[in-house]
Amino acid sequence: MIKLAPAGLKDDIEMRKVYAGFVAGQIEAGSPIIALEADLMSSMAMDSVARD
């Protein structure tokens, strides 16, 4: 097994918030973005992006 990070090491920001922030930033920059999330909108934190 390959370990990519030490055990117990956690990021300061949740991955779903990084993803939502990146998509929101691309939309603000005028990039043509299409995000299909199905019923995972809130679990991926995309509900805040959709409201904006």
mmCIF file of the N, C-alpha and C atoms, coordinates in Angstrom:
data_MODEL
# 
_entry.id   MODEL 
# 
loop_
_atom_site.group_PDB 
_atom_site.id 
_atom_site.type_symbol 
_atom_site.label_atom_id 
_atom_site.label_alt_id 
_atom_site.label_comp_id 
_atom_site.label_asym_id 
_atom_site.label_entity_id 
_atom_site.label_seq_id 
_atom_site.pdbx_PDB_ins_code 
_atom_site.Cartn_x 
_atom_site.Cartn_y 
_atom_site.Cartn_z 
_atom_site.occupancy 
_atom_site.B_iso_or_equiv 
_atom_site.pdbx_formal_charge 
_atom_site.auth_seq_id 
_atom_site.auth_comp_id 
_atom_site.auth_asym_id 
_atom_site.auth_atom_id 
_atom_site.pdbx_PDB_model_num 
ATOM 1   N N  . MET A 1 1  ? 0.842   -1.175 0.000   1.00 0.00 ? 1  MET A N  1 
ATOM 2   C CA . MET A 1 1  ? 0.000   0.000  0.000   1.00 0.00 ? 1  MET A CA 1 
ATOM 3   C C  . MET A 1 1  ? 0.887   1.239  0.000   1.00 0.00 ? 1  MET A C  1 
ATOM 4   N N  . ILE A 1 2  ? 0.528   2.214  -0.798  1.00 0.00 ? 2  ILE A N  1 
ATOM 5   C CA . ILE A 1 2  ? 1.265   3.469  -0.889  1.00 0.00 ? 2  ILE A CA 1 
ATOM 6   C C  . ILE A 1 2  ? 0.580   4.501  -0.014  1.00 0.00 ? 2  ILE A C  1 
ATOM 7   N N  . LYS A 1 3  ? 1.326   5.129  0.874   1.00 0.00 ? 3  LYS A N  1 
ATOM 8   C CA . LYS A 1 3  ? 0.769   6.185  1.715   1.00 0.00 ? 3  LYS A CA 1 
ATOM 9   C C  . LYS A 1 3  ? 1.154   7.533  1.125   1.00 0.00 ? 3  LYS A C  1 
ATOM 10  N N  . LEU A 1 4  ? 0.145   8.322  0.823   1.00 0.00 ? 4  LEU A N  1 
ATOM 11  C CA . LEU A 1 4  ? 0.396   9.633  0.233   1.00 0.00 ? 4  LEU A CA 1 
ATOM 12  C C  . LEU A 1 4  ? 0.511   10.730 1.274   1.00 0.00 ? 4  LEU A C  1 
ATOM 13  N N  . ALA A 1 5  ? -0.033  10.501 2.449   1.00 0.00 ? 5  ALA A N  1 
ATOM 14  C CA . ALA A 1 5  ? 0.018   11.493 3.528   1.00 0.00 ? 5  ALA A CA 1 
ATOM 15  C C  . ALA A 1 5  ? 0.130   10.742 4.845   1.00 0.00 ? 5  ALA A C  1 
ATOM 16  N N  . PRO A 1 6  ? 0.788   11.341 5.810   1.00 0.00 ? 6  PRO A N  1 
ATOM 17  C CA . PRO A 1 6  ? 0.894   10.690 7.111   1.00 0.00 ? 6  PRO A CA 1 
ATOM 18  C C  . PRO A 1 6  ? -0.486  10.442 7.713   1.00 0.00 ? 6  PRO A C  1 
ATOM 19  N N  . ALA A 1 7  ? -0.623  9.345  8.425   1.00 0.00 ? 7  ALA A N  1 
ATOM 20  C CA . ALA A 1 7  ? -1.899  9.014  9.064   1.00 0.00 ? 7  ALA A CA 1 
ATOM 21  C C  . ALA A 1 7  ? -2.293  10.110 10.043  1.00 0.00 ? 7  ALA A C  1 
ATOM 22  N N  . GLY A 1 8  ? -3.557  10.442 10.048  1.00 0.00 ? 8  GLY A N  1 
ATOM 23  C CA . GLY A 1 8  ? -4.057  11.451 10.978  1.00 0.00 ? 8  GLY A CA 1 
ATOM 24  C C  . GLY A 1 8  ? -3.906  12.879 10.498  1.00 0.00 ? 8  GLY A C  1 
ATOM 25  N N  . LEU A 1 9  ? -3.237  13.091 9.376   1.00 0.00 ? 9  LEU A N  1 
ATOM 26  C CA . LEU A 1 9  ? -3.060  14.441 8.850   1.00 0.00 ? 9  LEU A CA 1 
ATOM 27  C C  . LEU A 1 9  ? -4.325  14.862 8.116   1.00 0.00 ? 9  LEU A C  1 
ATOM 28  N N  . LYS A 1 10 ? -4.900  15.981 8.514   1.00 0.00 ? 10 LYS A N  1 
ATOM 29  C CA . LYS A 1 10 ? -6.127  16.454 7.885   1.00 0.00 ? 10 LYS A CA 1 
ATOM 30  C C  . LYS A 1 10 ? -5.901  17.829 7.280   1.00 0.00 ? 10 LYS A C  1 
ATOM 31  N N  . ASP A 1 11 ? -6.592  18.083 6.188   1.00 0.00 ? 11 ASP A N  1 
ATOM 32  C CA . ASP A 1 11 ? -6.532  19.394 5.547   1.00 0.00 ? 11 ASP A CA 1 
ATOM 33  C C  . ASP A 1 11 ? -7.308  20.407 6.369   1.00 0.00 ? 11 ASP A C  1 
ATOM 34  N N  . ASP A 1 12 ? -6.944  21.680 6.231   1.00 0.00 ? 12 ASP A N  1 
ATOM 35  C CA . ASP A 1 12 ? -7.657  22.747 6.925   1.00 0.00 ? 12 ASP A CA 1 
ATOM 36  C C  . ASP A 1 12 ? -9.031  22.996 6.315   1.00 0.00 ? 12 ASP A C  1 
ATOM 37  N N  . ILE A 1 13 ? -9.180  22.724 5.022   1.00 0.00 ? 13 ILE A N  1 
ATOM 38  C CA . ILE A 1 13 ? -10.430 22.983 4.305   1.00 0.00 ? 13 ILE A CA 1 
ATOM 39  C C  . ILE A 1 13 ? -10.939 21.668 3.710   1.00 0.00 ? 13 ILE A C  1 
ATOM 40  N N  . GLU A 1 14 ? -12.242 21.430 3.836   1.00 0.00 ? 14 GLU A N  1 
ATOM 41  C CA . GLU A 1 14 ? -12.836 20.227 3.261   1.00 0.00 ? 14 GLU A CA 1 
ATOM 42  C C  . GLU A 1 14 ? -12.734 20.266 1.741   1.00 0.00 ? 14 GLU A C  1 
ATOM 43  N N  . MET A 1 15 ? -12.525 19.111 1.129   1.00 0.00 ? 15 MET A N  1 
ATOM 44  C CA . MET A 1 15 ? -12.395 19.027 -0.327  1.00 0.00 ? 15 MET A CA 1 
ATOM 45  C C  . MET A 1 15 ? -13.628 19.569 -1.032  1.00 0.00 ? 15 MET A C  1 
ATOM 46  N N  . ARG A 1 16 ? -14.814 19.304 -0.489  1.00 0.00 ? 16 ARG A N  1 
ATOM 47  C CA . ARG A 1 16 ? -16.031 19.790 -1.147  1.00 0.00 ? 16 ARG A CA 1 
ATOM 48  C C  . ARG A 1 16 ? -16.089 21.311 -1.172  1.00 0.00 ? 16 ARG A C  1 
ATOM 49  N N  . LYS A 1 17 ? -15.535 21.962 -0.145  1.00 0.00 ? 17 LYS A N  1 
ATOM 50  C CA . LYS A 1 17 ? -15.520 23.425 -0.125  1.00 0.00 ? 17 LYS A CA 1 
ATOM 51  C C  . LYS A 1 17 ? -14.476 23.974 -1.097  1.00 0.00 ? 17 LYS A C  1 
ATOM 52  N N  . VAL A 1 18 ? -13.378 23.266 -1.250  1.00 0.00 ? 18 VAL A N  1 
ATOM 53  C CA . VAL A 1 18 ? -12.371 23.661 -2.240  1.00 0.00 ? 18 VAL A CA 1 
ATOM 54  C C  . VAL A 1 18 ? -12.972 23.556 -3.640  1.00 0.00 ? 18 VAL A C  1 
ATOM 55  N N  . TYR A 1 19 ? -13.670 22.460 -3.911  1.00 0.00 ? 19 TYR A N  1 
ATOM 56  C CA . TYR A 1 19 ? -14.303 22.239 -5.216  1.00 0.00 ? 19 TYR A CA 1 
ATOM 57  C C  . TYR A 1 19 ? -15.328 23.323 -5.510  1.00 0.00 ? 19 TYR A C  1 
ATOM 58  N N  . ALA A 1 20 ? -16.220 23.591 -4.556  1.00 0.00 ? 20 ALA A N  1 
ATOM 59  C CA . ALA A 1 20 ? -17.255 24.610 -4.751  1.00 0.00 ? 20 ALA A CA 1 
ATOM 60  C C  . ALA A 1 20 ? -16.630 25.991 -4.949  1.00 0.00 ? 20 ALA A C  1 
ATOM 61  N N  . GLY A 1 21 ? -15.593 26.295 -4.180  1.00 0.00 ? 21 GLY A N  1 
ATOM 62  C CA . GLY A 1 21 ? -14.913 27.582 -4.317  1.00 0.00 ? 21 GLY A CA 1 
ATOM 63  C C  . GLY A 1 21 ? -14.239 27.736 -5.666  1.00 0.00 ? 21 GLY A C  1 
ATOM 64  N N  . PHE A 1 22 ? -13.639 26.653 -6.151  1.00 0.00 ? 22 PHE A N  1 
ATOM 65  C CA . PHE A 1 22 ? -12.995 26.690 -7.461  1.00 0.00 ? 22 PHE A CA 1 
ATOM 66  C C  . PHE A 1 22 ? -14.019 26.934 -8.564  1.00 0.00 ? 22 PHE A C  1 
ATOM 67  N N  . VAL A 1 23 ? -15.130 26.202 -8.516  1.00 0.00 ? 23 VAL A N  1 
ATOM 68  C CA . VAL A 1 23 ? -16.168 26.370 -9.537  1.00 0.00 ? 23 VAL A CA 1 
ATOM 69  C C  . VAL A 1 23 ? -16.734 27.784 -9.484  1.00 0.00 ? 23 VAL A C  1 
ATOM 70  N N  . ALA A 1 24 ? -17.005 28.292 -8.288  1.00 0.00 ? 24 ALA A N  1 
ATOM 71  C CA . ALA A 1 24 ? -17.529 29.656 -8.145  1.00 0.00 ? 24 ALA A CA 1 
ATOM 72  C C  . ALA A 1 24 ? -16.539 30.676 -8.710  1.00 0.00 ? 24 ALA A C  1 
ATOM 73  N N  . GLY A 1 25 ? -15.253 30.483 -8.452  1.00 0.00 ? 25 GLY A N  1 
ATOM 74  C CA . GLY A 1 25 ? -14.225 31.386 -8.974  1.00 0.00 ? 25 GLY A CA 1 
ATOM 75  C C  . GLY A 1 25 ? -14.159 31.372 -10.490 1.00 0.00 ? 25 GLY A C  1 
ATOM 76  N N  . GLN A 1 26 ? -14.310 30.190 -11.075 1.00 0.00 ? 26 GLN A N  1 
ATOM 77  C CA . GLN A 1 26 ? -14.300 30.086 -12.534 1.00 0.00 ? 26 GLN A CA 1 
ATOM 78  C C  . GLN A 1 26 ? -15.514 30.779 -13.147 1.00 0.00 ? 26 GLN A C  1 
ATOM 79  N N  . ILE A 1 27 ? -16.667 30.659 -12.489 1.00 0.00 ? 27 ILE A N  1 
ATOM 80  C CA . ILE A 1 27 ? -17.872 31.334 -12.973 1.00 0.00 ? 27 ILE A CA 1 
ATOM 81  C C  . ILE A 1 27 ? -17.684 32.844 -12.904 1.00 0.00 ? 27 ILE A C  1 
ATOM 82  N N  . GLU A 1 28 ? -17.129 33.338 -11.796 1.00 0.00 ? 28 GLU A N  1 
ATOM 83  C CA . GLU A 1 28 ? -16.885 34.779 -11.646 1.00 0.00 ? 28 GLU A CA 1 
ATOM 84  C C  . GLU A 1 28 ? -15.904 35.290 -12.695 1.00 0.00 ? 28 GLU A C  1 
ATOM 85  N N  . ALA A 1 29 ? -14.956 34.438 -13.087 1.00 0.00 ? 29 ALA A N  1 
ATOM 86  C CA . ALA A 1 29 ? -13.960 34.828 -14.088 1.00 0.00 ? 29 ALA A CA 1 
ATOM 87  C C  . ALA A 1 29 ? -14.519 34.769 -15.508 1.00 0.00 ? 29 ALA A C  1 
ATOM 88  N N  . GLY A 1 30 ? -15.761 34.303 -15.643 1.00 0.00 ? 30 GLY A N  1 
ATOM 89  C CA . GLY A 1 30 ? -16.385 34.250 -16.956 1.00 0.00 ? 30 GLY A CA 1 
ATOM 90  C C  . GLY A 1 30 ? -16.143 32.970 -17.724 1.00 0.00 ? 30 GLY A C  1 
ATOM 91  N N  . SER A 1 31 ? -15.574 31.966 -17.070 1.00 0.00 ? 31 SER A N  1 
ATOM 92  C CA . SER A 1 31 ? -15.353 30.688 -17.747 1.00 0.00 ? 31 SER A CA 1 
ATOM 93  C C  . SER A 1 31 ? -16.685 29.978 -17.960 1.00 0.00 ? 31 SER A C  1 
ATOM 94  N N  . PRO A 1 32 ? -16.863 29.352 -19.121 1.00 0.00 ? 32 PRO A N  1 
ATOM 95  C CA . PRO A 1 32 ? -18.103 28.606 -19.348 1.00 0.00 ? 32 PRO A CA 1 
ATOM 96  C C  . PRO A 1 32 ? -18.075 27.302 -18.543 1.00 0.00 ? 32 PRO A C  1 
ATOM 97  N N  . ILE A 1 33 ? -18.880 27.236 -17.523 1.00 0.00 ? 33 ILE A N  1 
ATOM 98  C CA . ILE A 1 33 ? -18.893 26.084 -16.622 1.00 0.00 ? 33 ILE A CA 1 
ATOM 99  C C  . ILE A 1 33 ? -20.248 25.396 -16.681 1.00 0.00 ? 33 ILE A C  1 
ATOM 100 N N  . ILE A 1 34 ? -20.227 24.088 -16.820 1.00 0.00 ? 34 ILE A N  1 
ATOM 101 C CA . ILE A 1 34 ? -21.430 23.277 -16.673 1.00 0.00 ? 34 ILE A CA 1 
ATOM 102 C C  . ILE A 1 34 ? -21.104 22.234 -15.616 1.00 0.00 ? 34 ILE A C  1 
ATOM 103 N N  . ALA A 1 35 ? -21.856 22.235 -14.529 1.00 0.00 ? 35 ALA A N  1 
ATOM 104 C CA . ALA A 1 35 ? -21.637 21.264 -13.456 1.00 0.00 ? 35 ALA A CA 1 
ATOM 105 C C  . ALA A 1 35 ? -22.899 20.444 -13.273 1.00 0.00 ? 35 ALA A C  1 
ATOM 106 N N  . LEU A 1 36 ? -22.788 19.147 -13.480 1.00 0.00 ? 36 LEU A N  1 
ATOM 107 C CA . LEU A 1 36 ? -23.908 18.244 -13.264 1.00 0.00 ? 36 LEU A CA 1 
ATOM 108 C C  . LEU A 1 36 ? -23.675 17.521 -11.948 1.00 0.00 ? 36 LEU A C  1 
ATOM 109 N N  . GLU A 1 37 ? -24.548 17.733 -10.998 1.00 0.00 ? 37 GLU A N  1 
ATOM 110 C CA . GLU A 1 37 ? -24.341 17.189 -9.666  1.00 0.00 ? 37 GLU A CA 1 
ATOM 111 C C  . GLU A 1 37 ? -25.401 16.190 -9.223  1.00 0.00 ? 37 GLU A C  1 
ATOM 112 N N  . ALA A 1 38 ? -26.498 16.061 -9.957  1.00 0.00 ? 38 ALA A N  1 
ATOM 113 C CA . ALA A 1 38 ? -27.602 15.167 -9.587  1.00 0.00 ? 38 ALA A CA 1 
ATOM 114 C C  . ALA A 1 38 ? -28.097 15.510 -8.188  1.00 0.00 ? 38 ALA A C  1 
ATOM 115 N N  . ASP A 1 39 ? -28.218 14.526 -7.332  1.00 0.00 ? 39 ASP A N  1 
ATOM 116 C CA . ASP A 1 39 ? -28.728 14.790 -5.989  1.00 0.00 ? 39 ASP A CA 1 
ATOM 117 C C  . ASP A 1 39 ? -27.613 15.045 -4.983  1.00 0.00 ? 39 ASP A C  1 
ATOM 118 N N  . LEU A 1 40 ? -26.411 15.247 -5.443  1.00 0.00 ? 40 LEU A N  1 
ATOM 119 C CA . LEU A 1 40 ? -25.269 15.463 -4.555  1.00 0.00 ? 40 LEU A CA 1 
ATOM 120 C C  . LEU A 1 40 ? -24.974 16.941 -4.342  1.00 0.00 ? 40 LEU A C  1 
ATOM 121 N N  . MET A 1 41 ? -25.886 17.813 -4.759  1.00 0.00 ? 41 MET A N  1 
ATOM 122 C CA . MET A 1 41 ? -25.654 19.255 -4.712  1.00 0.00 ? 41 MET A CA 1 
ATOM 123 C C  . MET A 1 41 ? -25.209 19.720 -3.323  1.00 0.00 ? 41 MET A C  1 
ATOM 124 N N  . SER A 1 42 ? -25.940 19.366 -2.286  1.00 0.00 ? 42 SER A N  1 
ATOM 125 C CA . SER A 1 42 ? -25.582 19.847 -0.948  1.00 0.00 ? 42 SER A CA 1 
ATOM 126 C C  . SER A 1 42 ? -24.372 19.112 -0.382  1.00 0.00 ? 42 SER A C  1 
ATOM 127 N N  . SER A 1 43 ? -24.214 17.831 -0.706  1.00 0.00 ? 43 SER A N  1 
ATOM 128 C CA . SER A 1 43 ? -23.069 17.104 -0.164  1.00 0.00 ? 43 SER A CA 1 
ATOM 129 C C  . SER A 1 43 ? -21.754 17.567 -0.777  1.00 0.00 ? 43 SER A C  1 
ATOM 130 N N  . MET A 1 44 ? -21.801 18.168 -1.968  1.00 0.00 ? 44 MET A N  1 
ATOM 131 C CA . MET A 1 44 ? -20.597 18.710 -2.605  1.00 0.00 ? 44 MET A CA 1 
ATOM 132 C C  . MET A 1 44 ? -20.487 20.218 -2.412  1.00 0.00 ? 44 MET A C  1 
ATOM 133 N N  . ALA A 1 45 ? -21.371 20.787 -1.589  1.00 0.00 ? 45 ALA A N  1 
ATOM 134 C CA . ALA A 1 45 ? -21.381 22.221 -1.269  1.00 0.00 ? 45 ALA A CA 1 
ATOM 135 C C  . ALA A 1 45 ? -21.648 23.088 -2.494  1.00 0.00 ? 45 ALA A C  1 
ATOM 136 N N  . MET A 1 46 ? -22.281 22.519 -3.511  1.00 0.00 ? 46 MET A N  1 
ATOM 137 C CA . MET A 1 46 ? -22.582 23.280 -4.719  1.00 0.00 ? 46 MET A CA 1 
ATOM 138 C C  . MET A 1 46 ? -23.883 24.058 -4.593  1.00 0.00 ? 46 MET A C  1 
ATOM 139 N N  . ASP A 1 47 ? -24.657 23.808 -3.534  1.00 0.00 ? 47 ASP A N  1 
ATOM 140 C CA . ASP A 1 47 ? -25.909 24.535 -3.369  1.00 0.00 ? 47 ASP A CA 1 
ATOM 141 C C  . ASP A 1 47 ? -25.666 26.028 -3.190  1.00 0.00 ? 47 ASP A C  1 
ATOM 142 N N  . SER A 1 48 ? -24.562 26.398 -2.552  1.00 0.00 ? 48 SER A N  1 
ATOM 143 C CA . SER A 1 48 ? -24.248 27.826 -2.399  1.00 0.00 ? 48 SER A CA 1 
ATOM 144 C C  . SER A 1 48 ? -23.848 28.447 -3.735  1.00 0.00 ? 48 SER A C  1 
ATOM 145 N N  . VAL A 1 49 ? -23.188 27.699 -4.594  1.00 0.00 ? 49 VAL A N  1 
ATOM 146 C CA . VAL A 1 49 ? -22.811 28.194 -5.917  1.00 0.00 ? 49 VAL A CA 1 
ATOM 147 C C  . VAL A 1 49 ? -24.070 28.392 -6.761  1.00 0.00 ? 49 VAL A C  1 
ATOM 148 N N  . ALA A 1 50 ? -25.007 27.466 -6.681  1.00 0.00 ? 50 ALA A N  1 
ATOM 149 C CA . ALA A 1 50 ? -26.245 27.553 -7.459  1.00 0.00 ? 50 ALA A CA 1 
ATOM 150 C C  . ALA A 1 50 ? -27.073 28.755 -7.039  1.00 0.00 ? 50 ALA A C  1 
ATOM 151 N N  . ARG A 1 51 ? -27.043 29.113 -5.755  1.00 0.00 ? 51 ARG A N  1 
ATOM 152 C CA . ARG A 1 51 ? -27.809 30.255 -5.270  1.00 0.00 ? 51 ARG A CA 1 
ATOM 153 C C  . ARG A 1 51 ? -27.238 31.567 -5.765  1.00 0.00 ? 51 ARG A C  1 
ATOM 154 N N  . ASP A 1 52 ? -25.918 31.634 -5.947  1.00 0.00 ? 52 ASP A N  1 
ATOM 155 C CA . ASP A 1 52 ? -25.263 32.868 -6.400  1.00 0.00 ? 52 ASP A CA 1 
ATOM 156 C C  . ASP A 1 52 ? -25.532 33.032 -7.867  1.00 0.00 ? 52 ASP A C  1 
# 
